[in-house]
Amino acid sequence: MSRTTTPLSDAACRTAKPRDRAYKLFDGEGLYLLVQANGRKGWRMRYVKPDGKEGLTSFGNYPVVSLTDARAKRLELKRLLTQGIDPIENKRSVKKEAEVKSRTFEDVALDWHRDMSPRWTPGHSKNVLRRLQTYVFPHIGARSIVELDTHDLLQPLETIKQKGSIDVALRVKNYLLNIMREAKRSRLISVNPAYDLEGSIKPRRVTHRPALPLSRLPELLERIDSYKGRTLTRLAVMLSLHLFVRSSELRFARWSEFDLKGAVWEIPDTRPALEGVSFSTRGTKMEGDIHLVPLSSQAIALLKRIQVITGGYDLVFAGNANPRKPLSENTVNKALRTMGYDTQSEICGHGFRTMACSALVESGMWSVTAIERQMSHKERNSVRAAYIHKAEFIEERRLIMNWWSEYLEANRDEGVTPHDFANRSRESTVGFWLHCSPNPNIAGSLATHPAQRALHL
């Protein structure tokens, strides 16, 4: 016959005194009050788990948890057991759920930003955080991450779209996708609602920067030579044409980046910030890399003329009013407008890149890889990039830059196509090697193989 347990009374619990060792006062059905040697009293409950193993849980300390409260907790535990639920696992699940609900979108977003920042440039990291703080956190930053759905995530994007900043909206949409993906990986959410944002923002129609046809090069060169504005501005336009770099690469250039004796300009991916100048840390778009720009003799001559004007400053194109700040970002385009060009439809500073690239390709003399590398275009094929990212093609690129400057000079007197100028170069080069080289195979390779021909020019 099983032993009958007499239920406890509140008086028995209250008057229980500590002993040398801990002891138990049983209330029945697994519930007991454990009286510690130090006088502390706590409720414990023994039970059998759904898998048949023994379990032990606590209900808190007496008298904070009264006898009546402890019995209520026992009843709730038995109810869970009848449903096949382990009370301990349930307690952990409830605690985890409470922790998840307390995690706001801003908490998760800041964790994601902190984890990603080491992979980004400082400038990019700062821009991402600024966009989140400006456009996203005011809308959903304080909301629990588990409560957010696609409609909630759309709100900051709609606000950005109404301001007309489509490019920013697309970037922020990608941030939201990655932040919610990270939340799913951390088991804060089971479904990523940001996936359904796809198609909510239509990218702007791509419009290519205007560039003159190469047949108008003589006209462009004459107008640059006749420009009556500031000398440094005219030299900036001409150097931009010869080097065809991006406007920020030229505008924020420092003299320390140039090696005129070695005929090379090294553009870093990040530059020291200029106080009060937005985006002044911009360098090449090739993140984590240095973009090498070989300098033709014509480019070096232009730089030496510029050095006379700004050589005493850090910036190559120091501003007129404040030499610690660069020329305005609109300087080159404003000069082109003064020369009579419509920078929206005819030619802009960025269009020099298009003109140079077109001439180099049409000449048929240079490998596409070398041209793309000189244009500072990132290789989109990740497998190919893994093999060529260390290959600078620098010798061919030196020839490319010299050829382009020579081509510009050839167009001062009359218009000449890249193909015709390439044939002139080819004929003179082959003739030179036929006259000077004892090996007739060299001339043959020059005449038949563009890559070999380029490397021997």
C-alpha positions as CSV (number, residue, x, y, z in Angstrom):
1,M,0.0,0.0,0.0
2,S,1.5,3.4,-1.0
3,R,2.3,5.9,1.6
4,T,-0.2,8.8,1.9
5,T,1.3,12.3,2.0
6,T,-0.4,14.9,4.2
7,P,-0.6,18.2,2.4
8,L,1.4,21.1,3.8
9,S,-0.1,24.0,5.5
10,D,1.0,27.6,5.1
11,A,1.9,27.6,8.9
12,A,4.1,24.5,8.4
13,C,6.0,26.3,5.6
14,R,6.3,29.5,7.5
15,T,7.6,27.9,10.7
16,A,10.0,25.4,9.2
17,K,13.4,26.0,10.7
18,P,16.9,25.3,9.1
19,R,18.9,22.2,10.2
20,D,22.5,21.1,9.7
21,R,21.5,19.7,6.4
22,A,18.9,20.6,3.8
23,Y,15.6,18.7,4.2
24,K,12.2,18.4,2.3
25,L,8.6,19.1,3.3
26,F,6.4,17.1,0.9
27,D,3.0,18.4,-0.3
28,G,2.2,15.5,-2.6
29,E,2.1,14.7,-6.3
30,G,5.9,15.5,-6.6
31,L,5.7,18.9,-5.0
32,Y,7.9,19.7,-2.0
33,L,9.5,22.6,-0.1
34,L,13.3,22.3,0.2
35,V,14.6,24.0,3.4
36,Q,18.3,24.8,3.0
37,A,20.8,24.9,5.9
38,N,21.1,28.7,5.5
39,G,17.3,29.1,6.0
40,R,16.3,29.6,2.3
41,K,13.2,27.8,1.3
42,G,12.4,26.9,-2.3
43,W,9.7,24.9,-4.2
44,R,10.7,21.9,-6.2
45,M,8.7,19.5,-8.3
46,R,9.7,16.0,-9.4
47,Y,7.8,14.5,-12.4
48,V,8.1,12.0,-15.2
49,K,8.9,13.4,-18.7
50,P,7.0,12.4,-21.8
51,D,10.0,10.2,-22.7
52,G,9.8,8.3,-19.4
53,K,12.8,9.9,-17.8
54,E,12.6,11.7,-14.4
55,G,12.6,15.5,-14.4
56,L,13.1,18.1,-11.7
57,T,12.1,21.8,-11.9
58,S,11.8,24.7,-9.5
59,F,8.9,27.1,-8.9
60,G,10.7,29.8,-7.0
61,N,11.4,30.7,-3.3
62,Y,8.9,30.8,-0.5
63,P,7.3,33.1,0.7
64,V,7.6,35.0,-2.6
65,V,5.9,32.0,-4.2
66,S,3.2,31.0,-1.7
67,L,1.9,27.5,-1.1
68,T,-1.2,28.3,-3.2
69,D,1.0,29.6,-6.1
70,A,3.2,26.5,-5.9
71,R,0.1,24.2,-6.2
72,A,-1.1,26.3,-9.2
73,K,2.2,25.8,-10.9
74,R,2.0,22.1,-10.1
75,L,-1.4,21.9,-11.8
76,E,-0.1,23.8,-14.9
77,L,2.9,21.4,-15.1
78,K,0.6,18.4,-15.0
79,R,-1.6,19.9,-17.7
80,L,1.5,20.3,-20.0
81,L,2.4,16.7,-19.3
82,T,-1.0,15.4,-20.4
83,Q,-0.3,17.2,-23.7
84,G,3.0,15.5,-24.1
85,I,5.0,18.7,-23.4
86,D,8.1,18.7,-21.2
87,P,7.7,21.6,-18.8
88,I,11.5,22.4,-18.7
89,E,11.7,22.5,-22.5
90,N,8.6,24.6,-22.5
91,K,10.1,27.0,-20.0
92,R,13.2,27.4,-22.2
93,S,11.0,27.9,-25.3
94,V,9.0,30.6,-23.5
95,K,12.2,32.3,-22.4
96,K,13.7,32.2,-25.9
97,E,10.5,33.6,-27.3
98,A,10.5,36.5,-24.9
99,E,14.2,37.2,-25.8
100,V,13.3,37.1,-29.5
101,K,10.4,39.5,-29.0
102,S,12.6,41.9,-27.2
103,R,15.0,42.1,-30.1
104,T,14.2,45.1,-32.2
105,F,14.9,45.6,-35.9
106,E,17.5,48.2,-34.9
107,D,19.3,45.7,-32.6
108,V,19.6,43.2,-35.4
109,A,20.5,45.8,-38.0
110,L,23.3,47.2,-35.9
111,D,24.7,43.7,-35.3
112,W,24.6,43.0,-39.0
113,H,26.4,46.3,-39.7
114,R,29.0,45.6,-37.1
115,D,29.7,42.1,-38.6
116,M,29.9,43.4,-42.2
117,S,32.0,46.5,-41.6
118,P,35.4,44.7,-41.6
119,R,34.6,43.7,-45.2
120,W,33.8,47.2,-46.3
121,T,35.8,50.4,-46.8
122,P,35.3,52.9,-43.9
123,G,33.4,55.2,-46.2
124,H,31.0,52.6,-47.4
125,S,30.4,51.4,-43.8
126,K,29.6,55.0,-42.8
127,N,27.2,55.4,-45.7
128,V,25.3,52.2,-44.9
129,L,24.8,53.2,-41.3
130,R,23.8,56.7,-42.2
131,R,21.1,55.4,-44.6
132,L,19.7,53.1,-42.0
133,Q,19.6,55.8,-39.4
134,T,18.0,58.3,-41.8
135,Y,15.5,56.2,-43.7
136,V,14.8,52.9,-41.9
137,F,15.2,53.2,-38.1
138,P,12.6,56.1,-37.8
139,H,10.0,53.8,-39.4
140,I,10.7,50.3,-38.0
141,G,13.8,50.6,-35.8
142,A,11.9,50.1,-32.5
143,R,9.6,47.3,-33.8
144,S,10.2,43.7,-32.7
145,I,12.0,41.8,-35.5
146,V,9.4,39.0,-35.3
147,E,6.5,41.4,-35.9
148,L,7.7,42.8,-39.2
149,D,6.1,41.8,-42.5
150,T,6.6,42.8,-46.1
151,H,4.3,45.8,-45.8
152,D,6.2,47.1,-42.8
153,L,9.5,46.9,-44.7
154,L,8.0,48.7,-47.7
155,Q,7.3,51.9,-45.6
156,P,10.9,53.2,-45.5
157,L,11.3,52.4,-49.2
158,E,8.1,54.3,-50.2
159,T,9.4,57.3,-48.3
160,I,12.7,57.2,-50.2
161,K,10.9,56.7,-53.5
162,Q,8.7,59.8,-52.9
163,K,11.9,61.8,-52.6
164,G,12.9,60.6,-56.0
165,S,16.0,58.7,-54.7
166,I,15.5,55.5,-56.6
167,D,19.2,54.5,-56.4
168,V,19.1,54.9,-52.6
169,A,15.9,53.0,-52.4
170,L,17.4,50.0,-54.2
171,R,20.4,50.0,-51.9
172,V,18.3,50.2,-48.8
173,K,16.1,47.3,-50.1
174,N,19.3,45.2,-50.3
175,Y,20.2,46.2,-46.8
176,L,16.7,45.0,-45.6
177,L,17.1,41.7,-47.4
178,N,20.4,41.0,-45.9
179,I,19.4,42.1,-42.4
180,M,16.3,39.9,-42.4
181,R,18.3,37.0,-43.9
182,E,20.7,37.3,-40.9
183,A,17.7,37.3,-38.5
184,K,16.5,34.1,-40.1
185,R,19.9,32.5,-39.8
186,S,19.9,33.4,-36.1
187,R,16.4,31.7,-35.8
188,L,14.8,35.0,-34.8
189,I,12.3,34.5,-37.7
190,S,11.4,31.5,-39.8
191,V,10.5,33.3,-43.0
192,N,12.3,36.3,-44.6
193,P,9.6,38.9,-45.6
194,A,12.1,41.0,-47.5
195,Y,12.1,38.5,-50.3
196,D,8.7,39.8,-51.4
197,L,10.1,43.3,-51.8
198,E,11.5,42.2,-55.2
199,G,9.9,44.2,-57.9
200,S,8.7,47.0,-55.6
201,I,11.3,49.4,-57.0
202,K,11.8,49.8,-60.7
203,P,15.4,50.9,-61.5
204,R,15.9,54.0,-63.5
205,R,16.4,53.5,-67.2
206,V,20.1,53.4,-67.8
207,T,21.2,56.5,-69.8
208,H,24.7,56.5,-71.0
209,R,26.8,59.6,-70.5
210,P,27.1,61.7,-73.6
211,A,30.3,61.5,-75.7
212,L,31.4,63.1,-78.9
213,P,31.9,60.9,-82.0
214,L,35.6,60.5,-82.5
215,S,35.3,62.4,-85.8
216,R,34.8,65.6,-83.7
217,L,38.1,65.2,-81.8
218,P,39.8,68.0,-83.8
219,E,37.0,70.4,-82.9
220,L,37.2,69.4,-79.2
221,L,41.0,69.8,-79.0
222,E,40.7,73.2,-80.7
223,R,38.1,74.4,-78.2
224,I,40.1,73.2,-75.2
225,D,43.2,75.1,-76.5
226,S,41.1,78.2,-77.0
227,Y,39.4,78.1,-73.6
228,K,39.8,81.5,-71.9
229,G,39.0,80.5,-68.4
230,R,41.3,79.6,-65.5
231,T,44.5,77.9,-66.7
232,L,44.2,75.1,-64.1
233,T,40.7,74.3,-65.3
234,R,41.9,74.0,-69.0
235,L,44.7,71.7,-67.9
236,A,42.3,69.6,-65.8
237,V,40.1,69.1,-68.9
238,M,43.0,68.2,-71.1
239,L,44.5,65.8,-68.5
240,S,41.1,64.2,-68.0
241,L,41.0,63.6,-71.7
242,H,44.4,62.0,-71.8
243,L,44.0,59.8,-68.8
244,F,40.2,59.1,-69.0
245,V,39.9,58.4,-65.3
246,R,36.7,58.9,-63.2
247,S,36.0,62.5,-62.1
248,S,36.5,61.7,-58.4
249,E,39.8,59.9,-59.1
250,L,41.1,63.1,-60.8
251,R,39.5,65.7,-58.6
252,F,40.8,64.3,-55.3
253,A,44.2,63.4,-56.7
254,R,47.2,64.1,-54.4
255,W,50.7,64.8,-55.7
256,S,52.0,62.0,-53.5
257,E,50.3,59.5,-55.7
258,F,52.3,60.5,-58.8
259,D,55.7,59.2,-59.8
260,L,56.6,61.4,-62.8
261,K,60.0,59.8,-63.3
262,G,58.5,56.3,-63.3
263,A,55.6,57.6,-65.4
264,V,52.9,56.2,-63.3
265,W,50.0,57.3,-61.1
266,E,48.9,55.1,-58.3
267,I,45.3,55.7,-57.3
268,P,44.4,54.1,-53.9
269,D,41.0,52.7,-53.1
270,T,40.6,55.1,-50.2
271,R,42.2,58.5,-49.6
272,P,42.6,60.6,-46.5
273,A,39.5,62.7,-45.8
274,L,39.5,66.4,-46.6
275,E,37.7,68.4,-43.9
276,G,34.4,69.8,-45.1
277,V,34.6,68.0,-48.5
278,S,32.0,65.3,-49.1
279,F,33.2,61.9,-50.4
280,S,36.8,63.1,-50.4
281,T,37.9,59.6,-49.3
282,R,37.0,58.2,-52.7
283,G,39.7,56.7,-54.8
284,T,39.5,53.9,-57.4
285,K,36.3,51.8,-57.5
286,M,38.5,48.7,-57.4
287,E,38.0,48.1,-53.7
288,G,41.0,46.8,-51.9
289,D,43.3,47.5,-54.9
290,I,45.4,50.3,-56.4
291,H,44.6,51.4,-59.9
292,L,47.7,52.1,-61.9
293,V,47.6,54.7,-64.6
294,P,50.7,54.8,-66.9
295,L,51.6,58.3,-67.9
296,S,52.3,59.2,-71.5
297,S,54.9,61.9,-72.2
298,Q,52.0,64.2,-73.1
299,A,50.3,63.5,-69.7
300,I,53.6,64.1,-67.9
301,A,54.1,67.5,-69.7
302,L,50.6,68.5,-68.6
303,L,51.3,67.5,-65.0
304,K,54.5,69.5,-64.9
305,R,52.6,72.6,-66.0
306,I,50.0,71.9,-63.3
307,Q,52.8,71.4,-60.8
308,V,54.0,75.0,-61.4
309,I,50.5,76.1,-60.2
310,T,49.7,73.7,-57.4
311,G,53.0,71.9,-56.6
312,G,53.2,73.6,-53.2
313,Y,49.9,72.0,-52.1
314,D,48.8,68.5,-51.3
315,L,46.0,68.5,-53.9
316,V,46.9,68.4,-57.6
317,F,43.7,70.4,-58.5
318,A,43.6,72.7,-55.5
319,G,40.7,75.1,-55.3
320,N,41.2,78.8,-56.2
321,A,39.6,80.1,-53.0
322,N,40.9,77.4,-50.6
323,P,43.8,75.3,-51.8
324,R,43.0,72.7,-49.1
325,K,39.8,71.9,-51.0
326,P,39.7,70.6,-54.6
327,L,38.1,72.1,-57.7
328,S,34.3,71.8,-57.8
329,E,32.9,68.6,-59.0
330,N,31.2,70.6,-61.8
331,T,34.4,72.3,-63.0
332,V,35.1,70.1,-66.1
333,N,31.5,70.1,-67.2
334,K,31.1,73.8,-66.6
335,A,34.2,74.4,-68.8
336,L,32.8,72.2,-71.5
337,R,29.6,74.3,-71.4
338,T,31.6,77.4,-71.7
339,M,33.3,75.9,-74.8
340,G,29.8,75.6,-76.3
341,Y,28.9,72.0,-75.6
342,D,25.6,70.6,-74.2
343,T,26.8,68.4,-71.3
344,Q,23.4,66.6,-71.3
345,S,23.4,65.5,-74.9
346,E,26.8,66.1,-76.5
347,I,29.8,65.6,-74.2
348,C,30.5,65.5,-70.5
349,G,33.7,64.8,-68.5
350,H,32.7,61.2,-68.0
351,G,32.2,60.9,-71.8
352,F,36.0,61.1,-72.3
353,R,36.1,57.5,-70.9
354,T,33.6,56.4,-73.6
355,M,35.6,58.1,-76.3
356,A,38.9,56.5,-75.2
357,C,37.4,53.1,-74.8
358,S,35.8,53.3,-78.2
359,A,39.1,54.3,-79.9
360,L,41.1,51.6,-78.2
361,V,38.6,48.9,-79.2
362,E,38.2,50.1,-82.8
363,S,41.9,50.2,-83.3
364,G,42.0,46.4,-83.0
365,M,45.4,46.6,-81.4
366,W,44.8,45.8,-77.8
367,S,43.4,42.9,-75.7
368,V,40.0,43.6,-74.2
369,T,41.3,42.5,-70.8
370,A,44.0,45.1,-70.8
371,I,41.5,47.8,-71.9
372,E,39.1,46.8,-69.2
373,R,41.8,46.8,-66.6
374,Q,42.9,50.3,-67.7
375,M,39.3,51.5,-67.5
376,S,39.3,50.2,-63.9
377,H,36.4,47.9,-64.6
378,K,35.8,45.1,-62.2
379,E,35.9,41.6,-63.7
380,R,32.3,40.2,-63.4
381,N,33.2,36.6,-63.9
382,S,34.4,35.5,-60.4
383,V,36.3,32.5,-61.6
384,R,38.2,34.5,-64.2
385,A,38.8,37.3,-61.7
386,A,40.4,34.7,-59.4
387,Y,43.1,34.1,-62.1
388,I,43.7,37.6,-63.4
389,H,43.3,39.9,-60.4
390,K,47.1,39.9,-59.9
391,A,47.8,40.3,-63.6
392,E,48.1,44.0,-64.2
393,F,48.9,43.8,-68.0
394,I,51.0,46.9,-67.1
395,E,53.3,46.7,-70.1
396,E,50.4,46.6,-72.6
397,R,48.7,49.3,-70.7
398,R,51.7,51.6,-70.9
399,L,51.5,51.1,-74.7
400,I,47.7,51.8,-74.6
401,M,48.1,55.1,-72.8
402,N,50.9,56.2,-75.1
403,W,48.9,55.2,-78.1
404,W,45.8,57.2,-77.0
405,S,47.9,60.3,-76.3
406,E,49.5,60.0,-79.7
407,Y,46.1,59.5,-81.3
408,L,44.8,62.7,-79.7
409,E,47.8,64.5,-81.1
410,A,47.2,63.1,-84.5
411,N,43.7,64.5,-84.5
412,R,44.9,68.1,-83.9
413,D,45.4,68.8,-87.6
414,E,42.9,66.4,-89.2
415,G,40.4,63.8,-88.2
416,V,41.7,60.2,-88.3
417,T,39.9,57.1,-87.4
418,P,41.4,54.7,-84.8
419,H,41.6,52.0,-87.4
420,D,43.5,54.2,-89.8
421,F,45.8,55.5,-87.1
422,A,46.4,51.9,-86.0
423,N,47.4,50.9,-89.5
424,R,49.9,53.8,-89.6
425,S,51.4,52.7,-86.3
426,R,51.4,49.1,-87.5
427,E,53.2,49.9,-90.8
428,S,55.8,52.1,-89.2
429,T,56.5,49.6,-86.5
430,V,56.8,46.6,-88.8
431,G,59.1,48.7,-91.1
432,F,61.2,49.6,-88.1
433,W,61.6,45.9,-87.0
434,L,62.3,44.8,-90.6
435,H,65.1,47.3,-90.7
436,C,66.6,46.7,-87.3
437,S,65.8,43.1,-86.3
438,P,67.8,40.2,-87.5
439,N,64.8,38.0,-86.8
440,P,62.2,38.2,-89.6
441,N,59.7,36.3,-87.4
442,I,59.2,39.3,-85.2
443,A,57.9,41.4,-88.0
444,G,55.7,38.6,-89.1
445,S,54.2,38.3,-85.6
446,L,53.7,42.1,-85.5
447,A,51.8,42.0,-88.8
448,T,49.5,39.0,-87.9
449,H,49.0,38.9,-84.1
450,P,47.4,41.9,-82.4
451,A,48.6,41.0,-78.9
452,Q,52.2,40.4,-80.0
453,R,52.0,43.5,-82.2
454,A,50.9,45.6,-79.2
455,L,53.7,44.4,-77.0
456,H,56.3,45.3,-79.5
457,L,55.1,48.8,-80.3
